[in-house]
Amino acid sequence: MSNPRYPELKPLSFKALGALIDYPQAETVEALDAIEAVLANDEILPRGVRFDLAALIETLRRGDLIDLQEEWLALFDRSRALSLHLYQHVHGESRDRGQAMVSLGQLYAAHGLELTASELPDYLPVLCEFLACVPAEVSLPILADAAHILEAVRTRLERKESPYAAVFAGLRALAPAEVDPAKLAGVIEADRIEDAKDLSALDEEWEEKPVTFGPGDAACPKLRHPPVRPAAA
């Protein structure tokens, strides 16, 4: 399959974007100069997107690592609407998500790549690393299929004025597809329903468990990822 629209696609840009959106760690901060160089020289990315990515990199470069990690958790680990597990936006916790992840894992394996035991195939940084390791005829259709999810999360992050929105804008710029309004609306509605369920479950938990205070209270062949990472959703 030819790729006339993006003849200069740079696979390393996928890897760089995946590193930026992943849970911040010391190794990521140390690699920021290299990440910045890759993205600054990718002319497929619009100038404004490259500017915003540079701003995110500077935020990560100047920030305290503990603060950066807490901010990341507050964004991506506590709301389904911003989840980095892509299939969660369209399948929630249904069996369909499990089957979709099995199929994606099989695609990874077919290209000689395997996940670590603790990671899920629909986790965006993992997907980005995979996209960096395969030819355009494999990577671009996958990215295009996820365009509506990427757009939904990008919009939410922009509303929160989060610099991480630049990563999703970058991935959208590389995706060779327009966003299907119906699919986008479906993602937004599915996330709204799942977040409502989460809030309802939290309310029930508070109702069932009284809170007390006192002395009795308890105070590319293999994808490589840092061993310490928040539990997958």
MOMOVEN-V680765 format. One record per residue. N is the residue number from 0. PSI is psi in whole degrees, 0 to 359 (999 if undefined). D_LAST is the distance of its C-alpha to the last C-alpha in Angstrom with 1 decimal. Layout:
N;PSI;D_LAST, N;PSI;D_LAST
//
This chain:
0;121;34.9, 1;164;36.4, 2;65;34.7, 3;334;37.5, 4;325;35.4, 5;69;33.7, 6;340;36.2, 7;27;35.1, 8;130;31.4, 9;105;30.2, 10;328;27.3, 11;340;26.8, 12;323;25.8, 13;315;22.5, 14;320;21.9, 15;317;23.0, 16;321;20.8, 17;321;17.7, 18;322;18.8, 19;326;19.3, 20;350;15.9, 21;166;14.2, 22;124;13.7, 23;131;17.4, 24;167;19.3, 25;323;23.1, 26;324;23.2, 27;315;22.0, 28;319;24.6, 29;335;27.2, 30;4;26.6, 31;324;26.8, 32;316;30.5, 33;319;29.8, 34;316;26.9, 35;318;29.2, 36;318;32.0, 37;311;30.1, 38;326;28.9, 39;334;32.3, 40;6;34.1, 41;101;32.1, 42;351;34.4, 43;326;32.3, 44;127;30.2, 45;152;32.2, 46;319;33.9, 47;323;32.1, 48;317;28.7, 49;323;30.0, 50;315;31.3, 51;324;28.0, 52;322;26.2, 53;323;29.0, 54;319;28.4, 55;315;24.7, 56;319;25.9, 57;323;28.5, 58;315;26.0, 59;325;24.0, 60;321;27.4, 61;342;28.9, 62;155;26.0, 63;134;25.5, 64;318;22.6, 65;318;21.3, 66;319;21.6, 67;320;19.9, 68;319;16.8, 69;320;16.9, 70;320;17.3, 71;314;14.4, 72;319;12.0, 73;327;13.8, 74;304;13.3, 75;346;10.0, 76;358;7.7, 77;10;9.5, 78;127;10.0, 79;330;8.8, 80;339;12.2, 81;15;11.5, 82;140;8.1, 83;1;9.0, 84;101;7.3, 85;320;10.6, 86;342;10.7, 87;332;8.5, 88;335;11.5, 89;337;14.0, 90;349;12.7, 91;227;10.1, 92;22;9.3, 93;171;12.8, 94;331;14.6, 95;324;15.3, 96;318;11.9, 97;317;12.4, 98;321;15.9, 99;322;15.2, 100;324;13.0, 101;315;15.9, 102;319;18.4, 103;319;16.8, 104;322;16.7, 105;325;20.3, 106;317;21.3, 107;311;20.2, 108;324;22.2, 109;337;25.1, 110;17;25.5, 111;18;25.4, 112;144;22.0, 113;149;19.6, 114;158;16.1, 115;158;15.7, 116;334;14.5, 117;358;11.3, 118;153;10.0, 119;144;8.9, 120;339;11.8, 121;8;10.5, 122;124;9.3, 123;314;12.3, 124;326;14.0, 125;314;14.1, 126;318;15.6, 127;320;18.0, 128;321;19.2, 129;315;19.8, 130;329;21.7, 131;344;23.8, 132;359;25.0, 133;160;26.2, 134;165;29.1, 135;326;29.0, 136;344;29.7, 137;313;26.3, 138;318;24.2, 139;318;25.7, 140;323;25.1, 141;314;21.4, 142;321;21.2, 143;321;23.5, 144;333;21.3, 145;5;18.4, 146;319;20.9, 147;328;20.3, 148;314;16.5, 149;320;17.6, 150;320;20.4, 151;314;18.4, 152;320;16.2, 153;314;19.4, 154;317;21.3, 155;320;18.9, 156;323;19.0, 157;321;22.7, 158;329;23.2, 159;1;21.6, 160;39;24.0, 161;133;21.3, 162;342;22.7, 163;344;19.4, 164;332;20.6, 165;327;23.0, 166;316;20.5, 167;326;19.6, 168;322;23.3, 169;315;24.1, 170;322;21.9, 171;324;23.5, 172;332;26.9, 173;344;26.3, 174;122;25.1, 175;56;28.3, 176;147;27.7, 177;153;28.2, 178;129;25.5, 179;115;26.1, 180;324;26.4, 181;317;25.6, 182;320;22.3, 183;316;21.5, 184;324;22.4, 185;320;20.2, 186;315;17.1, 187;317;18.2, 188;319;19.0, 189;318;15.8, 190;322;13.8, 191;317;16.6, 192;315;16.4, 193;321;12.7, 194;323;13.2, 195;321;16.4, 196;318;14.9, 197;316;12.6, 198;321;15.9, 199;317;17.9, 200;322;15.8, 201;319;16.2, 202;317;19.9, 203;321;20.4, 204;318;19.0, 205;325;21.4, 206;324;24.2, 207;335;23.9, 208;99;23.6, 209;144;26.5, 210;125;26.2, 211;158;29.1, 212;137;30.3, 213;185;32.6, 214;336;33.3, 215;351;31.1, 216;137;27.8, 217;116;25.4, 218;999;25.0, 219;14;24.6, 220;329;25.3, 221;133;22.2, 222;126;19.2, 223;130;19.3, 224;151;16.7, 225;144;17.2, 226;336;16.5, 227;118;15.0, 228;148;11.6, 229;148;8.8, 230;143;6.4, 231;149;3.8, 232;999;0.0
//
